[in-house]
Amino acid sequence: MPTESRTADVNAPGGVMTDEVGVITGELTLRTELSGAEATLHVQYKDAEEWYGVTGGKVTLADPADLDAVHTLYVALLHRPE
């Protein structure tokens, strides 16, 4: 099944909790990935190669068209520019 995704750069000075390495902070890239009906959040240090799963970052969408709204919501929650 094809995977659809959205990405955005965020500044998260308070950090984002990840499953693999704990909290990461600073300039990050957030990816919201849709597979089937499940949207999953991943984050990486900006321009890094490694992606980490966001703790609690999975949601089942009623409609795949909701991917943009879900991604926009998570970006708004995490992005805290100075």
Gaussian input, Z-matrix of N, CA and C with variables (Angstrom, degrees):
# hf/3-21g

backbone

0 1
 N
 C     1     B1
 C     2     B2     1     A1
 N     3     B3     2     A2     1     D1
 C     4     B4     3     A3     2     D2
 C     5     B5     4     A4     3     D3
 N     6     B6     5     A5     4     D4
 C     7     B7     6     A6     5     D5
 C     8     B8     7     A7     6     D6
 N     9     B9     8     A8     7     D7
 C    10    B10     9     A9     8     D8
 C    11    B11    10    A10     9     D9
 N    12    B12    11    A11    10    D10
 C    13    B13    12    A12    11    D11
 C    14    B14    13    A13    12    D12
 N    15    B15    14    A14    13    D13
 C    16    B16    15    A15    14    D14
 C    17    B17    16    A16    15    D15
 N    18    B18    17    A17    16    D16
 C    19    B19    18    A18    17    D17
 C    20    B20    19    A19    18    D18
 N    21    B21    20    A20    19    D19
 C    22    B22    21    A21    20    D20
 C    23    B23    22    A22    21    D21
 N    24    B24    23    A23    22    D22
 C    25    B25    24    A24    23    D23
 C    26    B26    25    A25    24    D24
 N    27    B27    26    A26    25    D25
 C    28    B28    27    A27    26    D26
 C    29    B29    28    A28    27    D27
 N    30    B30    29    A29    28    D28
 C    31    B31    30    A30    29    D29
 C    32    B32    31    A31    30    D30
 N    33    B33    32    A32    31    D31
 C    34    B34    33    A33    32    D32
 C    35    B35    34    A34    33    D33
 N    36    B36    35    A35    34    D34
 C    37    B37    36    A36    35    D35
 C    38    B38    37    A37    36    D36
 N    39    B39    38    A38    37    D37
 C    40    B40    39    A39    38    D38
 C    41    B41    40    A40    39    D39
 N    42    B42    41    A41    40    D40
 C    43    B43    42    A42    41    D41
 C    44    B44    43    A43    42    D42
 N    45    B45    44    A44    43    D43
 C    46    B46    45    A45    44    D44
 C    47    B47    46    A46    45    D45
 N    48    B48    47    A47    46    D46
 C    49    B49    48    A48    47    D47
 C    50    B50    49    A49    48    D48
 N    51    B51    50    A50    49    D49
 C    52    B52    51    A51    50    D50
 C    53    B53    52    A52    51    D51
 N    54    B54    53    A53    52    D52
 C    55    B55    54    A54    53    D53
 C    56    B56    55    A55    54    D54
 N    57    B57    56    A56    55    D55
 C    58    B58    57    A57    56    D56
 C    59    B59    58    A58    57    D57
 N    60    B60    59    A59    58    D58
 C    61    B61    60    A60    59    D59
 C    62    B62    61    A61    60    D60
 N    63    B63    62    A62    61    D61
 C    64    B64    63    A63    62    D62
 C    65    B65    64    A64    63    D63
 N    66    B66    65    A65    64    D64
 C    67    B67    66    A66    65    D65
 C    68    B68    67    A67    66    D66
 N    69    B69    68    A68    67    D67
 C    70    B70    69    A69    68    D68
 C    71    B71    70    A70    69    D69
 N    72    B72    71    A71    70    D70
 C    73    B73    72    A72    71    D71
 C    74    B74    73    A73    72    D72
 N    75    B75    74    A74    73    D73
 C    76    B76    75    A75    74    D74
 C    77    B77    76    A76    75    D75
 N    78    B78    77    A77    76    D76
 C    79    B79    78    A78    77    D77
 C    80    B80    79    A79    78    D78
 N    81    B81    80    A80    79    D79
 C    82    B82    81    A81    80    D80
 C    83    B83    82    A82    81    D81
 N    84    B84    83    A83    82    D82
 C    85    B85    84    A84    83    D83
 C    86    B86    85    A85    84    D84
 N    87    B87    86    A86    85    D85
 C    88    B88    87    A87    86    D86
 C    89    B89    88    A88    87    D87
 N    90    B90    89    A89    88    D88
 C    91    B91    90    A90    89    D89
 C    92    B92    91    A91    90    D90
 N    93    B93    92    A92    91    D91
 C    94    B94    93    A93    92    D92
 C    95    B95    94    A94    93    D93
 N    96    B96    95    A95    94    D94
 C    97    B97    96    A96    95    D95
 C    98    B98    97    A97    96    D96
 N    99    B99    98    A98    97    D97
 C   100   B100    99    A99    98    D98
 C   101   B101   100   A100    99    D99
 N   102   B102   101   A101   100   D100
 C   103   B103   102   A102   101   D101
 C   104   B104   103   A103   102   D102
 N   105   B105   104   A104   103   D103
 C   106   B106   105   A105   104   D104
 C   107   B107   106   A106   105   D105
 N   108   B108   107   A107   106   D106
 C   109   B109   108   A108   107   D107
 C   110   B110   109   A109   108   D108
 N   111   B111   110   A110   109   D109
 C   112   B112   111   A111   110   D110
 C   113   B113   112   A112   111   D111
 N   114   B114   113   A113   112   D112
 C   115   B115   114   A114   113   D113
 C   116   B116   115   A115   114   D114
 N   117   B117   116   A116   115   D115
 C   118   B118   117   A117   116   D116
 C   119   B119   118   A118   117   D117
 N   120   B120   119   A119   118   D118
 C   121   B121   120   A120   119   D119
 C   122   B122   121   A121   120   D120
 N   123   B123   122   A122   121   D121
 C   124   B124   123   A123   122   D122
 C   125   B125   124   A124   123   D123
 N   126   B126   125   A125   124   D124
 C   127   B127   126   A126   125   D125
 C   128   B128   127   A127   126   D126
 N   129   B129   128   A128   127   D127
 C   130   B130   129   A129   128   D128
 C   131   B131   130   A130   129   D129
 N   132   B132   131   A131   130   D130
 C   133   B133   132   A132   131   D131
 C   134   B134   133   A133   132   D132
 N   135   B135   134   A134   133   D133
 C   136   B136   135   A135   134   D134
 C   137   B137   136   A136   135   D135
 N   138   B138   137   A137   136   D136
 C   139   B139   138   A138   137   D137
 C   140   B140   139   A139   138   D138
 N   141   B141   140   A140   139   D139
 C   142   B142   141   A141   140   D140
 C   143   B143   142   A142   141   D141
 N   144   B144   143   A143   142   D142
 C   145   B145   144   A144   143   D143
 C   146   B146   145   A145   144   D144
 N   147   B147   146   A146   145   D145
 C   148   B148   147   A147   146   D146
 C   149   B149   148   A148   147   D147
 N   150   B150   149   A149   148   D148
 C   151   B151   150   A150   149   D149
 C   152   B152   151   A151   150   D150
 N   153   B153   152   A152   151   D151
 C   154   B154   153   A153   152   D152
 C   155   B155   154   A154   153   D153
 N   156   B156   155   A155   154   D154
 C   157   B157   156   A156   155   D155
 C   158   B158   157   A157   156   D156
 N   159   B159   158   A158   157   D157
 C   160   B160   159   A159   158   D158
 C   161   B161   160   A160   159   D159
 N   162   B162   161   A161   160   D160
 C   163   B163   162   A162   161   D161
 C   164   B164   163   A163   162   D162
 N   165   B165   164   A164   163   D163
 C   166   B166   165   A165   164   D164
 C   167   B167   166   A166   165   D165
 N   168   B168   167   A167   166   D166
 C   169   B169   168   A168   167   D167
 C   170   B170   169   A169   168   D168
 N   171   B171   170   A170   169   D169
 C   172   B172   171   A171   170   D170
 C   173   B173   172   A172   171   D171
 N   174   B174   173   A173   172   D172
 C   175   B175   174   A174   173   D173
 C   176   B176   175   A175   174   D174
 N   177   B177   176   A176   175   D175
 C   178   B178   177   A177   176   D176
 C   179   B179   178   A178   177   D177
 N   180   B180   179   A179   178   D178
 C   181   B181   180   A180   179   D179
 C   182   B182   181   A181   180   D180
 N   183   B183   182   A182   181   D181
 C   184   B184   183   A183   182   D182
 C   185   B185   184   A184   183   D183
 N   186   B186   185   A185   184   D184
 C   187   B187   186   A186   185   D185
 C   188   B188   187   A187   186   D186
 N   189   B189   188   A188   187   D187
 C   190   B190   189   A189   188   D188
 C   191   B191   190   A190   189   D189
 N   192   B192   191   A191   190   D190
 C   193   B193   192   A192   191   D191
 C   194   B194   193   A193   192   D192
 N   195   B195   194   A194   193   D193
 C   196   B196   195   A195   194   D194
 C   197   B197   196   A196   195   D195
 N   198   B198   197   A197   196   D196
 C   199   B199   198   A198   197   D197
 C   200   B200   199   A199   198   D198
 N   201   B201   200   A200   199   D199
 C   202   B202   201   A201   200   D200
 C   203   B203   202   A202   201   D201
 N   204   B204   203   A203   202   D202
 C   205   B205   204   A204   203   D203
 C   206   B206   205   A205   204   D204
 N   207   B207   206   A206   205   D205
 C   208   B208   207   A207   206   D206
 C   209   B209   208   A208   207   D207
 N   210   B210   209   A209   208   D208
 C   211   B211   210   A210   209   D209
 C   212   B212   211   A211   210   D210
 N   213   B213   212   A212   211   D211
 C   214   B214   213   A213   212   D212
 C   215   B215   214   A214   213   D213
 N   216   B216   215   A215   214   D214
 C   217   B217   216   A216   215   D215
 C   218   B218   217   A217   216   D216
 N   219   B219   218   A218   217   D217
 C   220   B220   219   A219   218   D218
 C   221   B221   220   A220   219   D219
 N   222   B222   221   A221   220   D220
 C   223   B223   222   A222   221   D221
 C   224   B224   223   A223   222   D222
 N   225   B225   224   A224   223   D223
 C   226   B226   225   A225   224   D224
 C   227   B227   226   A226   225   D225
 N   228   B228   227   A227   226   D226
 C   229   B229   228   A228   227   D227
 C   230   B230   229   A229   228   D228
 N   231   B231   230   A230   229   D229
 C   232   B232   231   A231   230   D230
 C   233   B233   232   A232   231   D231
 N   234   B234   233   A233   232   D232
 C   235   B235   234   A234   233   D233
 C   236   B236   235   A235   234   D234
 N   237   B237   236   A236   235   D235
 C   238   B238   237   A237   236   D236
 C   239   B239   238   A238   237   D237
 N   240   B240   239   A239   238   D238
 C   241   B241   240   A240   239   D239
 C   242   B242   241   A241   240   D240
 N   243   B243   242   A242   241   D241
 C   244   B244   243   A243   242   D242
 C   245   B245   244   A244   243   D243

   B1=1.4529
   B2=1.5313
   B3=1.3060
   B4=1.4613
   B5=1.5257
   B6=1.3093
   B7=1.4579
   B8=1.5139
   B9=1.3249
   B10=1.4508
   B11=1.5200
   B12=1.3395
   B13=1.4603
   B14=1.5192
   B15=1.3328
   B16=1.4606
   B17=1.5212
   B18=1.3308
   B19=1.4615
   B20=1.5236
   B21=1.3279
   B22=1.4640
   B23=1.5248
   B24=1.3249
   B25=1.4550
   B26=1.5232
   B27=1.3258
   B28=1.4623
   B29=1.5169
   B30=1.3112
   B31=1.4548
   B32=1.5231
   B33=1.3242
   B34=1.4627
   B35=1.5246
   B36=1.3524
   B37=1.4575
   B38=1.5268
   B39=1.3332
   B40=1.4672
   B41=1.5127
   B42=1.3241
   B43=1.4524
   B44=1.5150
   B45=1.3126
   B46=1.4552
   B47=1.5206
   B48=1.3393
   B49=1.4650
   B50=1.5253
   B51=1.3394
   B52=1.4599
   B53=1.5190
   B54=1.3198
   B55=1.4606
   B56=1.5248
   B57=1.3236
   B58=1.4674
   B59=1.5226
   B60=1.3309
   B61=1.4719
   B62=1.5234
   B63=1.3200
   B64=1.4615
   B65=1.5173
   B66=1.3265
   B67=1.4675
   B68=1.5262
   B69=1.3358
   B70=1.4606
   B71=1.5252
   B72=1.3265
   B73=1.4583
   B74=1.5190
   B75=1.3207
   B76=1.4577
   B77=1.5080
   B78=1.3326
   B79=1.4661
   B80=1.5322
   B81=1.3181
   B82=1.4559
   B83=1.5223
   B84=1.3208
   B85=1.4614
   B86=1.5181
   B87=1.3340
   B88=1.4548
   B89=1.5238
   B90=1.3301
   B91=1.4637
   B92=1.5295
   B93=1.3153
   B94=1.4598
   B95=1.5200
   B96=1.3253
   B97=1.4659
   B98=1.5267
   B99=1.3147
   B100=1.4611
   B101=1.5207
   B102=1.3273
   B103=1.4578
   B104=1.5250
   B105=1.3105
   B106=1.4607
   B107=1.5138
   B108=1.3339
   B109=1.4626
   B110=1.5287
   B111=1.3479
   B112=1.4590
   B113=1.5236
   B114=1.3277
   B115=1.4640
   B116=1.5222
   B117=1.3337
   B118=1.4567
   B119=1.5148
   B120=1.3420
   B121=1.4628
   B122=1.5159
   B123=1.3290
   B124=1.4554
   B125=1.5186
   B126=1.3242
   B127=1.4583
   B128=1.5238
   B129=1.3210
   B130=1.4589
   B131=1.5239
   B132=1.3406
   B133=1.4555
   B134=1.5179
   B135=1.3165
   B136=1.4634
   B137=1.5257
   B138=1.3171
   B139=1.4657
   B140=1.5239
   B141=1.3387
   B142=1.4698
   B143=1.5257
   B144=1.3127
   B145=1.4590
   B146=1.5291
   B147=1.3237
   B148=1.4595
   B149=1.5224
   B150=1.3304
   B151=1.4652
   B152=1.5164
   B153=1.3343
   B154=1.4562
   B155=1.5259
   B156=1.3334
   B157=1.4597
   B158=1.5165
   B159=1.3192
   B160=1.4598
   B161=1.5259
   B162=1.3209
   B163=1.4576
   B164=1.5261
   B165=1.3314
   B166=1.4568
   B167=1.5177
   B168=1.3290
   B169=1.4575
   B170=1.5129
   B171=1.3326
   B172=1.4649
   B173=1.5145
   B174=1.3160
   B175=1.4584
   B176=1.5261
   B177=1.3198
   B178=1.4612
   B179=1.5253
   B180=1.3202
   B181=1.4656
   B182=1.5232
   B183=1.3152
   B184=1.4685
   B185=1.5267
   B186=1.3428
   B187=1.4525
   B188=1.5277
   B189=1.3299
   B190=1.4670
   B191=1.5294
   B192=1.3264
   B193=1.4645
   B194=1.5240
   B195=1.3315
   B196=1.4624
   B197=1.5270
   B198=1.3248
   B199=1.4667
   B200=1.5269
   B201=1.3195
   B202=1.4664
   B203=1.5268
   B204=1.3179
   B205=1.4639
   B206=1.5234
   B207=1.3210
   B208=1.4639
   B209=1.5248
   B210=1.3192
   B211=1.4725
   B212=1.5317
   B213=1.3173
   B214=1.4645
   B215=1.5253
   B216=1.3159
   B217=1.4592
   B218=1.5319
   B219=1.3251
   B220=1.4689
   B221=1.5254
   B222=1.3094
   B223=1.4689
   B224=1.5277
   B225=1.3289
   B226=1.4665
   B227=1.5286
   B228=1.3229
   B229=1.4619
   B230=1.5254
   B231=1.3188
   B232=1.4695
   B233=1.5163
   B234=1.3093
   B235=1.4614
   B236=1.5284
   B237=1.3121
   B238=1.4653
   B239=1.5227
   B240=1.3430
   B241=1.4644
   B242=1.5300
   B243=1.2967
   B244=1.4652
   B245=1.5099
   A1=108.36
   A2=118.42
   A3=120.70
   A4=111.65
   A5=115.18
   A6=121.00
   A7=108.71
   A8=115.49
   A9=121.66
   A10=106.95
   A11=117.51
   A12=119.24
   A13=111.56
   A14=113.82
   A15=123.29
   A16=107.21
   A17=117.94
   A18=121.52
   A19=109.86
   A20=114.89
   A21=121.30
   A22=108.31
   A23=116.11
   A24=121.02
   A25=108.44
   A26=115.87
   A27=122.29
   A28=109.41
   A29=115.83
   A30=121.70
   A31=106.08
   A32=116.79
   A33=121.42
   A34=110.51
   A35=117.80
   A36=119.65
   A37=112.86
   A38=117.66
   A39=120.91
   A40=112.54
   A41=116.61
   A42=121.62
   A43=114.82
   A44=113.39
   A45=123.76
   A46=106.57
   A47=117.26
   A48=121.34
   A49=109.20
   A50=115.64
   A51=120.90
   A52=109.76
   A53=116.04
   A54=121.46
   A55=111.77
   A56=116.87
   A57=120.59
   A58=114.44
   A59=118.57
   A60=120.19
   A61=113.91
   A62=118.76
   A63=120.64
   A64=110.43
   A65=115.66
   A66=121.14
   A67=110.72
   A68=115.68
   A69=120.56
   A70=107.24
   A71=115.98
   A72=120.97
   A73=110.69
   A74=115.22
   A75=120.89
   A76=113.39
   A77=115.02
   A78=122.21
   A79=108.79
   A80=116.38
   A81=122.54
   A82=110.56
   A83=115.21
   A84=121.49
   A85=107.03
   A86=116.17
   A87=123.10
   A88=108.48
   A89=116.13
   A90=121.14
   A91=108.44
   A92=116.20
   A93=122.10
   A94=105.61
   A95=115.44
   A96=121.72
   A97=109.79
   A98=116.87
   A99=122.25
   A100=109.33
   A101=115.21
   A102=121.63
   A103=106.77
   A104=116.01
   A105=119.18
   A106=108.48
   A107=116.60
   A108=121.05
   A109=111.64
   A110=117.83
   A111=120.87
   A112=112.34
   A113=115.35
   A114=121.59
   A115=107.53
   A116=116.18
   A117=122.42
   A118=108.98
   A119=115.89
   A120=121.60
   A121=110.78
   A122=115.05
   A123=123.03
   A124=107.48
   A125=116.20
   A126=120.54
   A127=108.62
   A128=115.41
   A129=121.06
   A130=108.05
   A131=115.25
   A132=117.74
   A133=106.17
   A134=117.42
   A135=121.50
   A136=110.34
   A137=116.16
   A138=125.78
   A139=114.59
   A140=118.08
   A141=120.99
   A142=109.07
   A143=116.39
   A144=120.39
   A145=112.33
   A146=117.61
   A147=121.97
   A148=111.83
   A149=115.33
   A150=122.24
   A151=107.64
   A152=116.32
   A153=122.40
   A154=109.42
   A155=115.89
   A156=120.02
   A157=110.41
   A158=117.33
   A159=121.86
   A160=107.81
   A161=116.59
   A162=121.39
   A163=109.91
   A164=116.01
   A165=121.17
   A166=113.36
   A167=116.87
   A168=121.91
   A169=114.63
   A170=117.15
   A171=121.18
   A172=108.45
   A173=115.58
   A174=120.96
   A175=108.56
   A176=115.68
   A177=120.86
   A178=108.25
   A179=115.82
   A180=121.67
   A181=110.38
   A182=115.93
   A183=120.91
   A184=110.08
   A185=116.04
   A186=121.94
   A187=108.26
   A188=119.46
   A189=121.17
   A190=113.27
   A191=117.64
   A192=121.02
   A193=111.75
   A194=117.69
   A195=122.06
   A196=112.71
   A197=118.21
   A198=121.15
   A199=111.83
   A200=118.03
   A201=120.34
   A202=111.33
   A203=117.47
   A204=121.04
   A205=111.01
   A206=117.34
   A207=121.11
   A208=110.21
   A209=116.96
   A210=120.62
   A211=110.40
   A212=117.17
   A213=121.26
   A214=110.98
   A215=117.50
   A216=121.84
   A217=110.90
   A218=117.66
   A219=120.64
   A220=111.63
   A221=117.31
   A222=119.99
   A223=109.50
   A224=117.19
   A225=121.20
   A226=111.52
   A227=117.59
   A228=120.99
   A229=112.40
   A230=116.93
   A231=120.64
   A232=114.61
   A233=117.81
   A234=120.97
   A235=111.06
   A236=116.24
   A237=122.53
   A238=109.73
   A239=116.66
   A240=118.33
   A241=110.52
   A242=115.51
   A243=120.20
   A244=111.36
   D1=130.33
   D2=179.99
   D3=-63.90
   D4=147.17
   D5=178.92
   D6=-107.85
   D7=133.44
   D8=176.96
   D9=-109.26
   D10=145.57
   D11=179.97
   D12=-148.50
   D13=162.12
   D14=174.78
   D15=-130.28
   D16=144.86
   D17=177.01
   D18=-131.56
   D19=153.47
   D20=176.31
   D21=-157.82
   D22=145.54
   D23=174.15
   D24=-83.54
   D25=138.28
   D26=178.36
   D27=-133.76
   D28=153.66
   D29=172.88
   D30=-109.34
   D31=111.92
   D32=-174.82
   D33=-119.56
   D34=75.70
   D35=-178.88
   D36=-63.56
   D37=-26.02
   D38=177.50
   D39=-81.61
   D40=-14.18
   D41=175.12
   D42=95.61
   D43=163.31
   D44=175.53
   D45=-128.76
   D46=126.32
   D47=179.01
   D48=-78.18
   D49=129.00
   D50=178.37
   D51=-115.52
   D52=156.71
   D53=178.82
   D54=-70.32
   D55=-33.28
   D56=-170.94
   D57=-88.99
   D58=-40.24
   D59=-170.91
   D60=-129.22
   D61=9.56
   D62=-178.18
   D63=81.85
   D64=-146.89
   D65=-174.53
   D66=-80.45
   D67=133.72
   D68=169.23
   D69=-121.35
   D70=145.52
   D71=-173.80
   D72=-131.34
   D73=167.85
   D74=173.08
   D75=97.67
   D76=-147.85
   D77=-179.09
   D78=-77.66
   D79=113.76
   D80=-174.56
   D81=-128.84
   D82=163.23
   D83=170.34
   D84=-116.93
   D85=129.81
   D86=178.99
   D87=-104.93
   D88=132.98
   D89=175.66
   D90=-122.17
   D91=126.63
   D92=174.13
   D93=-107.16
   D94=117.97
   D95=-172.15
   D96=-115.50
   D97=130.77
   D98=179.68
   D99=-105.99
   D100=125.61
   D101=174.80
   D102=-132.71
   D103=113.59
   D104=-172.40
   D105=66.59
   D106=-122.49
   D107=178.33
   D108=-104.05
   D109=1.70
   D110=-175.47
   D111=-101.18
   D112=126.07
   D113=174.26
   D114=-98.99
   D115=131.92
   D116=-178.45
   D117=-126.46
   D118=136.56
   D119=179.39
   D120=-96.72
   D121=137.29
   D122=174.09
   D123=-131.64
   D124=151.70
   D125=-179.23
   D126=-139.58
   D127=150.98
   D128=176.53
   D129=-144.92
   D130=156.03
   D131=168.39
   D132=-62.86
   D133=138.41
   D134=-176.77
   D135=-51.50
   D136=130.23
   D137=178.34
   D138=68.71
   D139=10.34
   D140=175.69
   D141=-84.09
   D142=170.88
   D143=178.41
   D144=-93.61
   D145=-32.43
   D146=-174.31
   D147=-80.26
   D148=134.86
   D149=173.93
   D150=-110.60
   D151=145.31
   D152=179.19
   D153=-125.24
   D154=144.16
   D155=176.45
   D156=-74.59
   D157=134.06
   D158=177.10
   D159=-77.42
   D160=127.30
   D161=179.89
   D162=-59.01
   D163=126.25
   D164=-178.54
   D165=74.04
   D166=12.15
   D167=-173.06
   D168=-92.03
   D169=49.81
   D170=175.16
   D171=-133.16
   D172=139.09
   D173=177.93
   D174=-147.97
   D175=142.39
   D176=175.98
   D177=-92.27
   D178=126.30
   D179=-178.89
   D180=-93.96
   D181=138.94
   D182=176.18
   D183=-71.59
   D184=-29.98
   D185=-178.06
   D186=-141.49
   D187=126.78
   D188=179.26
   D189=-56.24
   D190=-23.40
   D191=178.09
   D192=-66.03
   D193=-13.47
   D194=178.95
   D195=-78.20
   D196=-3.93
   D197=-178.59
   D198=-55.53
   D199=-45.36
   D200=-179.59
   D201=-60.49
   D202=-44.17
   D203=-178.87
   D204=-65.28
   D205=-42.26
   D206=179.39
   D207=-64.13
   D208=-45.25
   D209=179.18
   D210=-61.46
   D211=-45.62
   D212=179.37
   D213=-60.04
   D214=-40.28
   D215=178.91
   D216=-63.13
   D217=-47.38
   D218=-179.38
   D219=-65.46
   D220=-38.98
   D221=176.61
   D222=-60.77
   D223=-44.18
   D224=-179.77
   D225=-63.86
   D226=-35.34
   D227=179.33
   D228=-71.33
   D229=-35.82
   D230=-173.60
   D231=-93.41
   D232=-30.06
   D233=-173.65
   D234=-77.61
   D235=115.56
   D236=-179.13
   D237=-131.60
   D238=74.97
   D239=-179.84
   D240=-64.79
   D241=153.18
   D242=-178.70
   D243=-71.13

